Amino acid sequence: MNRFFLLFLIVLFSSCDKSDLKPDLITMQVADHYQDCTGVGPMKCLLVKIDGAPNWTYHYAGIEGFAYEEGFEYKLTVKREKIKNPPADGSSIRYTLVNVIEKIKP
């Protein structure tokens, strides 16, 4: 009987996707300018800080519902969720604007 219980636990835990990113809300700070970067090819990326991170990082994917205006810094609330079957050349994470907390001209 213990073997069946052990087998059940192994099957149960092996079927869980540990890389699954549940939808969550994050705070994102967006810089006032685009930065040259390279994705599939040369492109312009937003510079962002997520949840108060100290350093700027490239943001290759767009933010659904967000109309970026260069020359302004933004503080946003964004929903981040995993895409189940992303395109081969696209991001596996979707970002959707929830709220513009702040828009300032530096």
Phi, psi and omega per residue, in radians:
M1 nan -0.652 3.131
N2 -1.115 -0.545 3.115
R3 -1.150 -0.711 3.127
F4 -1.151 -0.698 3.117
F5 -1.144 -0.737 3.110
L6 -1.111 -0.771 3.094
L7 -1.067 -0.742 3.098
F8 -1.031 -0.787 3.137
L9 -1.123 -0.712 3.125
I10 -1.095 -0.796 3.122
V11 -1.132 -0.729 -3.125
L12 -1.074 -0.863 -3.076
F13 -1.344 -0.491 3.115
S14 -1.304 -0.344 3.131
S15 -1.480 -0.162 3.120
C16 -1.380 2.322 3.096
D17 -1.568 1.789 -3.072
K18 -1.293 -0.298 3.127
S19 -1.523 0.030 -3.094
D20 -1.191 2.115 3.103
L21 -1.684 1.963 3.133
K22 -1.288 2.580 3.109
P23 -0.982 2.340 3.082
D24 -2.541 2.851 3.108
L25 -1.735 2.345 3.117
I26 -2.219 2.774 3.008
T27 -1.776 2.245 -3.087
M28 -2.195 2.222 3.037
Q29 -1.743 2.312 -3.098
V30 -2.037 2.278 -3.130
A31 -1.208 2.937 -3.060
D32 -1.481 0.072 -3.128
H33 -2.591 2.754 3.018
Y34 -1.399 2.796 3.093
Q35 -2.250 2.412 3.047
D36 -1.097 2.373 3.123
C37 -2.642 3.044 3.137
T38 -2.224 2.100 3.051
G39 -1.933 -1.961 3.014
V40 -1.164 -0.529 3.083
G41 -2.709 -3.053 3.085
P42 -1.077 2.433 -3.119
M43 -2.755 3.118 3.051
K44 -1.899 2.305 -3.134
C45 -2.037 2.654 2.939
L46 -1.323 2.607 2.987
L47 -1.763 2.223 -3.064
V48 -2.348 2.735 2.935
K49 -2.175 2.234 -3.107
I50 -1.855 2.269 3.108
D51 0.863 0.794 3.026
G52 1.343 0.310 3.112
A53 -1.010 2.594 -3.074
P54 -1.336 -0.436 -3.041
N55 -2.002 2.588 3.058
W56 -1.297 2.474 3.055
T57 -2.264 2.736 3.093
Y58 -1.255 2.437 3.037
H59 -2.052 1.818 -3.045
Y60 -1.388 -0.611 -3.092
A61 -1.480 2.718 3.072
G62 -1.367 3.087 3.066
I63 -2.128 1.905 -3.093
E64 -1.019 2.303 3.101
G65 1.475 0.002 -3.104
F66 -1.831 2.115 3.099
A67 -1.772 1.627 -3.095
Y68 -1.243 2.371 3.072
E69 -2.142 1.951 -3.107
E70 -1.055 2.497 -3.107
G71 1.783 -0.093 3.102
F72 -2.144 2.486 2.985
E73 -1.668 2.527 -3.093
Y74 -2.202 2.620 2.909
K75 -2.155 2.132 -3.009
L76 -2.176 2.695 2.846
T77 -1.805 2.201 -3.042
V78 -2.266 2.435 3.023
K79 -1.586 2.258 3.132
R80 -1.997 2.213 3.133
E81 -2.530 2.616 -3.135
K82 -1.339 2.425 3.050
I83 -1.626 2.204 -3.058
K84 -1.124 -0.819 -3.129
N85 -2.220 1.339 -3.081
P86 -1.249 2.708 3.048
P87 -1.129 2.697 -3.073
A88 -1.033 -0.586 -3.104
D89 -1.813 0.279 -3.086
G90 -2.059 3.047 3.139
S91 -1.305 2.632 3.068
S92 -1.617 0.045 -3.137
I93 -2.187 2.354 3.092
R94 -1.818 2.353 3.083
Y95 -1.998 2.247 -3.125
T96 -2.255 2.269 3.132
L97 -1.152 2.294 3.039
V98 -1.827 -0.770 -3.042
N99 -2.789 2.431 2.968
V100 -1.604 1.931 -3.121
I101 -1.366 -0.713 -3.046
E102 -2.666 2.461 3.032
K103 -2.377 1.984 -3.072
I104 -2.276 2.659 3.038
K105 -1.709 1.972 -3.088
P106 -1.219 nan nan
